[in-house]
Amino acid sequence: MQVRTEFPHQVEVVETLWIPMPDGVRLAAKLWRPAGAGRWPAIIEYLPYRRRDGTRTRDNAQYQWLAGHGYACLRIDIRGMGDSEGLLHDEYSAQELQDGLAAIGWIVAQDWCDGQVATIGISWSGFNGLQLAALRPPALKTVIAVGFTDDRYATDVHYIGGCLSKDNFDWSATMLAQNDLPPDPAVVGPGWRDQWRARCAANTPWAHLWFAHQHRDAYWRHGSVCEDFAAIQVPVYAVSGWADNYSEAVPRLLAGLKVPCRGLVGPWAHSWPNDVSVGPAIGWLQEVVRWCDHWMKGRDTGIMAEPMLRVWMQESLPPATCYTHRPGRWVGEEVWPSPRITAERLTLGADGRLGGQGAGTRAICSPLWVGLTAGEVGRYGDDADWPADQRIDDAGSLVFTTGPLAERVEILGAPRLHISFAVDRPLALAAVRLNDVAPDGASTRVTVGVLNLTHWRGHDAPERLEPGRVYDAVVELDDIAHAFPAGHRIAVSVSTSYYPIAHPSPEAATLTLHCPESALDLPVRPPRAEDAALRAFDPAEAGPETPATRHSAESSPRRVVHDLLSGRHQVDFPRWTYALTMEDIATTVTSAGMVRHEITEGDPLSAVTTTEYRVTLARPDATIGHHSTGRLSCDATHFRLETVLTVTENGQPFFQRSWDERIPRDHL
């Protein structure tokens, strides 16, 4: 990526700007704007992740570039985080959104703003940008959302397809390690320690709240813009990557919105499209300027003459646990949903053929090791870990496979598996994988979906299943663009376990599929000659980062362990491990996290998740330390959540607390 230091406008930076809230609390922000007199459209990013010592380096790279192209850019800390006053008790709260509205109102009243605001953001700030738009502040003119979801329940880090996501307890532990860090004395003054103590006292594991809402209720409907797409009445630019678990939100948003919108999905993980771990990267900041110039400066940049949805059509690759580049090409659809894309129905034959006609039933009760090598794609920074060869998990699954393809088949959209099924237990789940099988037998996972079968009527109305009764349900897989080469085979694999991606049902259940009443709808995309003429993206650029030295940091590796003697399985994932010195603010931050998932074969109730986080914030006046451990376990009726927290100042205890709570299982 090219680093640019010269821009059309010189840039003035205000390190700390205070934005007053109606209740007297002040939010801390950093401002980049063209130097000198003048009023400019404002672009804001509204995040909890500590603008001064958390996202500092990447913020400057992005917002100096955008300010140099004629925008006033603000990176705002959410209430109770970074240097902002007040306390934070949960994600996407009503208070957070009301503060966002107040911030927009304050910004447009400043003499450097021309009265227009855009939101931009990745992940959390992509979520709340859309949520703010649904509240319709008059000054908000457009939203740019990257790596987001429109559905807080079913496609975030909490419950996927109604199943308990492995990320639920894990993400709570991640935020616990953020929420008790203090403001900077150099910014807030001598009262910083009182603010810090108040944060520690308010810092509770958010998982306790999330586990109290195990199906789709009013708690999850709040902030889920899919509940009312019509509430958003400003143009939206929706962006993600196929290696990001949030990618399916882009086509869903485009299908639901009734305002001008554009969608872009590349091969990327959870990252800005110009700064990627999975290439190719694009000139993302140039796209932001094209979009904002059109909607906020009235310039015809040509962006609205381009296809509504533009995606990276990925070529087939052998299975691997890490890719740094995905071969493919850019393709476009003028509207979405596209009338050009048809659902090709392939029945599940009792003979194991995908597209076969054999009648009968197929049954599976999967071992608990199915899913252990599923990897982790997106959601945690820009790293992407892919699953290993699918033949491993296929050994414990029902597999339906086409014959060798006579010609290339390209798909774009969300495959859907319609299942006619019965189970022998009142609680069960189904995990479905769409795989690309090469002539040599190597099997690469293309996309995946899971469904808590007690949610067959919907996520808001779970019901225990009657053993032996035949039900009908649809398992929706994540949207994808993928090309199956001629000679390859398309496979669908179905299992009753996919741990740790989805927490197991309390009893091992046998799932019986009725064939050929069960069938896959495959979104087949025919060739489009116009794709060859799509405008090429500019090269990736950014502004300079703030001065920083990166130090080596020990990271727990991603690791899968099978103990063949005891039947115990273990999966480890690293979390937020880095060490960084920011010389301009004399601060060093070190962070190391790890999550471990363990289960013993044959015993779904043995599933245990443990977390550990260590964070150190070293400043000239003090060294702050956070250490927390967490443990999630279960029995047949309850989940047990245990957490121990210790916060230190200069190595001495400053705050300590522990939690041990049992929460009833609700159809999980």
N, C-alpha and C positions, 0 to 999 in steps of 0.2 A: 504494500500500500504506500502510495506517495504521500509524504508529509509536506503540506503547503504552508508557507509563512507569509506570503504576500497575497493580499486580497483587494477587491475593488474599494473597500472602505477600511481605514484604520480602526482598530478595535480598542475600546475602553472597557476595563474590567473593574467591577465593584465587588470586592471579596465577600462582604456581608451587607445585605440589605434586609431591613426588618419590615415585615408585612403585618399590620395590625389586624386582629380578628375582632368581631363584635363583642366578645366577652373579655377583651383585654389581653388575651394570649397573643404572642408575637411569633410568626413563622420566620425562620431564617432562610434567606435565598442568596444566590450568587448571580450577578448580572453581567452579561456581555452585551455591548451595544456599539453601533458605529460611533466613533468619537465625534465630539462637537455638537452643535445645535441640530435639532431635527427631531421629527416624530416618526416612529417606525412601527410596523406590525410586530407584535410580541409572540414568541414561541416559548411555551412553558413545559417543563417536565417536573412532575410532582411525585416525589418518591420518599420512602423512609430510609434509604440506604446511605445516609450521612454524606452530604455533598462536600464537606470540608476534608474528611480523611477517609471516606469510603469510595465514592465514585469520582474522586477529584481528577485523576489523570485522564480518564476517558471523557469526562465532562468538558474539559478544556479542548480536547481534540475535536469534539463535535461542535461545541457552541462558539468557539472562536471562529471556526470556519463559517458557520451560518451567520454570525454577526458580521463577519467580513463581507457577506453578500447581502447586507441590508436588512437585518432583523435584530430586534432586541430579544435576547434569549435569557430565560431565567430557569435555574435549577433550584427547586423549592423543597426543603425538608418538611415532611409531614409532621404534624403536631406530636410532640413527645420524642422525636428522633433527631439525631444530629444536634444542632444548636437550637432547634425550635423549642419553644416553651410548651408546657402542658404535658399530658400523658396519652399514650397510645395503648388501647385495650384490645384491638382486633383489627383485621384487615377490612378495608372498604366499608368502614362504618358510616353511619349517617353524619357523624361529626366530621369525619374526613372529607366527605363530599360538600358539606356546608362550608367548611374552611376553604375548599377549592373554589367554590362560588365567590366567597368573600375576597379571596386572593385575586381572582379575575377582575372583580369590581375595583379593587384598589389599583391594579396595574393599569387599567385603561384610564384612570384619573391622573396618571403621572405625565409630566410634560415631555417625556421621551417616547410615549406611546401614542400611536395614531388612532386608538380606540378599537383596534382589532386584536384578537388573541387566537392562536392555534395551540392545541395540545399535541405533544409528541411523547412517545414513550415505548419502552420495551418491558414486557412482563407486567409488574404491578402498575407502572405508569401507563401501559397500554390499556389495562383494565379500567383504571379510574378516569382516563381521558374519555372513554366511551360512556362511562357512568355519568360524568359531568355533562356530556353532550345531551344525555337523556333528560337532564334537568333544565336544559334550554337557556343558559345564560345568554343575554342578547349579544354580548361582545364576542362570544365564541363563534368563529367563522368556519373552522374545519378541525378535524381530528386525524392524526397520523398514529396508528396503533401497530406495534410490532410484537410478535410473540405473545399474544393475548388469548383470552377466551371470552365468549359471550355468555357462557353457562358455568356459573360458579360451582354447581353441584356435580354434574356428570362428566365435565371435561376440564377440571382443574386438578389440583393435587390432593383432593379429598376423597371423592368417591367416583370411580370410573365405571361407567355402565352399571351403577348401583352397587358395585363391589368396593370394599375398603381398599383404597390405594396404599401402596407401600410408602408413598410420599407424605401421607397425612401426618403421622406421628413424627416422621423425619423432618418435615418442613416446620412443624411446631418447635422442634428442638433447635432448628436453624435460627428461627426468629427469637427464641429465648436468648440466644447468644448475641443478638443484636440489641434487644430492647433495653438492656440495663447498662449500656455503655454511656458515659457521661458526655455532656457538652464540653466544649473547649474553653478553658478559663481565659484564653487570649481573646475570645469573642464575647463571652457572656459575663465575665468579671468574677468577683469574689463569691457570688452566690452559686457558683457551679456545683459545689459539693452538696448543697441542699437539693438542687434539682436532681442530682445523681441519686441521692438517697430516696427521693420520691419515686424515681423510675424503678429502682430496685424493688421497692415495696409494691409497686403496681405490676411488676413483671410476673405473670403467671403463664403456664403452658397453655397456649391457645387450643391445643388438641382437646382439652377438657370440654371446651365449648363445641368444637367440631364434632366430637364423638357423641355429644348430646343431641345431635341432629343427623341421624343416620339415613333418613330418606329426604326427598325433596319437599321442603316445607317453606314457610314464609321467610325463615332465616336465609336460605339459599336463593330464594327468588329475589330478595333484595340484592341489587348490584348485578343481577344477571340480565343483561340488556336484551337477551333473546325473549324475555317475557313480553316485551313491547318494542319491537323494532321501530314502530312508527313514532316513538318518542324522540328518536334521533332525527333532527331536521337540518343537519349541516353535512356537507360533503365529508366522506371518510375515505382514507387511503389505508387499506388493511394489508399487512405484510407478515409473512412467516417463512419457515423453512421446513422441508420434508423431514429433516432430522430433529425437529422440534415437536414435542407432543401436542402443542397448541395449534398445529397447522390446519386442522379441520375447521377451525373457527373462521378462517378466511372465506372459503366458499359458502359457508353457512350464513355469514354476515352479508355477503353480496346477494345471496338469494332472498334475504329478509328485508334489507333496507329499501326504501323508496326514494332515496336521495341520490345525487350523483356520487359514484364511488368507483374505486379501482382496487383490484386485488393483485398481489404479487407474492408468489411462493417460489423460493429458490431451493437449492440443495442444502441449505444452511441448517445449523443447530440453533440454539437459543441465543442469537447474537444479532447485532446490527449487520446489515448485508455488506458493508464495506470492511468489516473487521471480523473475519470468519475463521473457524477451524476446519470447516468443510467447504471447499471451493467448488466453482469459481466465485470470487467476490465481484461486486459491481460498484459503480460510482453512486452510492446510496445518497450521499449528501447533495449531489447534483439533482437527484430525483426529488428530494425534499424541497429544494429551491424551485424546481419546475412546478411542483404541486402548489406550494405556497404563493409563488408569483402569480399563478393562474387565479387562485381564489382570494388572495389578499391584496394583490397589486393590479389586477385586471389585465395581465399580460397573456397573450396567446402563446403558450409554450409548447403546444401540440400534445400535451399529456392527455387531454380529454378526447383526442382523436384516436388514441390507441385502444387496443382491446380492453374490455372490462376486466378480464382476468388473464394474467400472464404468468406462466409457470415453467419450471425447469422439468422437461420430460427426461426422466432418468433412464439411462441404459442399464441393461442387466450387468451385474458383477458377481463374481464368486463370493460365497459367504466369507466375511471377515469381521473381527470385533472392532476394527477401527478403519475408517476411510478419511483421508484428508482432501480428496477430490472425487466428485462424482461426474463421470462423463455423461453428456446429454446435449440437449439443445433447448432454446427458448421457443415456446409455443403460446398461442393466444386464442382466447374465445371472446367474440364480440359481446356476448351477453352471458349471464349466468343465472340460473341453470341454462346450459346450452342445449338448444334443440338438436344439435348435431350429435350429441352423445346419447347412445341408446343403451339400455340395460339388456345385456345378453344373458338369458337365463340358462344356467347349467344345473341340471338336477343332480342330486346325490344318489348314485345307484347303489343298490345293496351289494353289487359286485365290486365296490370300491372305485368305480369309474365316475369321474366328474363329467356330467353330460350323459351319463348312462341312463338306462331305463329299467334296470332290475328292481323289482318290487321286493319288499321285505323290511327287516329292521337291522340296525347295527348298534351295538351297545359298547360303552366304555366306562370304566372306573379308573381314572388316571392315577398313577403313582405321584407322590408329592414332589418328586424331583423334576417333573415337567415344569419348565419355566425358569429353572435356576440359572440357565445360561442365556436368558432373554435379553440381558444387557440393560442399558438405560439410555434413552435417547432424549436429549433436551432437558429443559426445565432447570438444570443446575449449571448456570454459566453457559459457556459456549462449547463445552466438551460434549461429545456424542460417542456413546458406546453401543455398538450394534450387537445383535445376537450371533451366536456361533451357528454352524451348520445345523439346519432344522431337522436333519435325520436323528439328532439326539433326542429332541422333544417328540418327534414323530413316533418313536418307539413306544411312547405311552399315550398315543392319541389315535383317534380314527382319522384315516387319511383317504381322501378322494382325489384322483389324479386323472387329467385328460391324457389322451395319447399325444405323441409328438406333434407340435403345431406345424401345419403345412405352410403357414406364412406368419409374418410378424404381427403381433397383437399389441396395440397401445391402449392403456386405460387412463382415465382421468376422472377422479371423483371418489365417492365412498362406496366400495363394495358392500353388499348386504346379504347376509345369509338368513334365509327364511327356514326356520326349523319347526317341524312337527315332532314333538318330543314327549317322553314320559320319564319320570325319575322315581327312585325307590326311597327317597328321603324327603322330608318337608322343606329342606333348605339345600340349594345347589347352585352352581354357577357353570357357565359355558365360556370357554376361551376359544377364539377362532383365529387362525392364521392363514393368510394367503401367501403362498410360496411360489418361487420361480425355480423349477427343477431343471438343471442342466443335463445334457446327454450322459455325462459321467456319473449322474446321481446326486451331485452336490446340490443342496437346497438352500436358497437364500430367502429369508423372510422379506416380503414386500410390504405388508401392512397387517395390523392386528386389531381385534376388538374383543371385549369381554362383556358379559351380561350376567348380573345377578338374576337368576331365573324366577325368584319371587317377585321381581319387578316386571314380569311379562306384560302386565297391563299399563305400566308406567312407573316412573321413579317416585311419584307422589302417593302411590297406592300399593305398597307391597302386600303380599298375602302368602301364607304358608302353602306349599304345594301338596296336593293330594297324591300320595304314591299310587302309581299305575294309571292315573288319569292322563289323557293325551291333551297337550296344550299346543298352541301356536305362538311363536315369538319371532322377532327379528333381531339379529345381532348385527349392529352397524360397525363396520371396520373404519379405521381412520382414512380420511381422504388421501389419495396418492396419485402421482403421475409416474407411470412405469411402462417400459417397453419389454414385452416378452419376445425374444428372438424366435425365428423359425427353428424347429428342431427341439426347442425346449418344451417342457410340460408345465401346465398350471395345476397347482395343488391347493386343496383346502384341508386344513387339519383342525380337528375339534378335540378339546380335552376338558376334563372336569376340574383341573388344577392348573394354575399358572402363577405359582408362588416364586418370588415375593411380589410380582407386579400387582396381584390381587390376593388379599388375605383369604385363606381357605375356609370353606364351609365347616361347621363344627363336626360333621360326620362325613366320611367318605361316601359319595353318592354315585350310583350308576345311572348314566344318562343313556336312554334308548332313543335313537333317531328313526323316524319312519321314512322310508325311501319308496318312491321318488317324490313324496310330498314335500320333502326338504330340498331346497334349491338355492344356488348362489346367483345373485344379480350382479353381473360384472359390467362396470361403466366403460364401454368400448368407445374409443375416440377415433374416428376416421381421419386420414391425412388431410391437411389443410395447406394448400399451396402458398397462401399468404404468409405463413410462418417464416418463410425464407426471407421476406422483405421487412420483418420487424426491425424497428430502430435498435441499433446496438447500444448497449449501456456504456457510459463513460468509464474510464479506469477508476479504481477505488482511490479515494483521497480522504485526508483528514487534516486538521490543524495540528500544531505541536501539543504534546502532552505537557503537563506541569512537571518540573524536575522531580525525578524519583529514581531510586536505586532498588532493583529487585534482588533479593537474596534467595539463596537456595533454601528450600523448606522440605522437610521430610513428610511424605504423603503416604497414607495407607493405600496400598494398591487395590484395584478391583480384583477380587479373588473369589473363586468358587472352590469349596472343599467338600469332598464326599468321604465320609468315614465308613468304609465298607464293613467294618466290624460292628459298629454301634447303629448304623443306619442314619447317622446324623449328617445333615447337610448345612452348609454355611455359605452365605454370600456377603462379601464386604464391598462397600463403595466409599471412596474418599469424598470429603466435603470441604469446600472453601479453604483450601490449604495454600497459604502464600505468606511471604514476608516482604514488606515494602517500607522503605524509608522515603518520606517526602521532605526533602531538605528545606524547601521554602517555608514550611510551617513547623520544622523541627519535630517531626512526629514519625514514629515507626510503629506499624501495625503488623502483628503476626497472628495468623489464624490457622488452626488445624482441627479438622472434624472427621468423623468416621461414623458410618452406620453399618450395623451388622444384622443380617436376617438369618435365623436358625430354625430348623425344623427337623424332626425325627421321622423317618419313613414309617408310614402306617398310622401316625398319630397327628391329625390336624390340630389338636389342642396343644401340641408342643410348640407351635409357632411363637417365636420370641423375636422382637426387634429391640436392639440396644443402640444407643447413640452416645457420643462423647464429643464435646466441643471445648477447645481452649482458645481464648482470644487474649492478646496482650496489646495494650495501647500505651506506648512509652512516649512521654513528653518531658520537657526540661524540669517541670515542677513535680511530676508524679508518674508512677507506672501503675496502670490499671490492669487488673486481671479478671477474667471470667473463666470458670470451669463448671461444666454441667454434665451430668450423666442422666440418661433416660432409659426406661425399660417398659416395653409394651408386651403384655402376655394376655392369656385368655383362658377361660374354661367354657363349658357348654352354654352358659347363660350370660356371662359378663366379660368385658374387657377390663384389664387392670393396667393403670397408667401410673408409673412411679418416676419421679424426677428428684434429683439432688442438685442444688445450686450453691456455689460459693463465689463471692465477689471479693477481690482484694485490692488494697491500695498499698503500694510499696511492699508487697509481700505479706502484709498483715490483713487478717479478716476484716472486711468492711460490712458485708451482708451475707447471711446464710439462710437458706430455707429449703424445705423438702415437701414433696407432695406424694400421696398414695391414695388413689381414687379408683373405685370400681364403678363401671358404667354398664348398664344392661345392654345386651346385644339386641338389635332391632332388625330381624330378618337378615342377619349377616352370619 
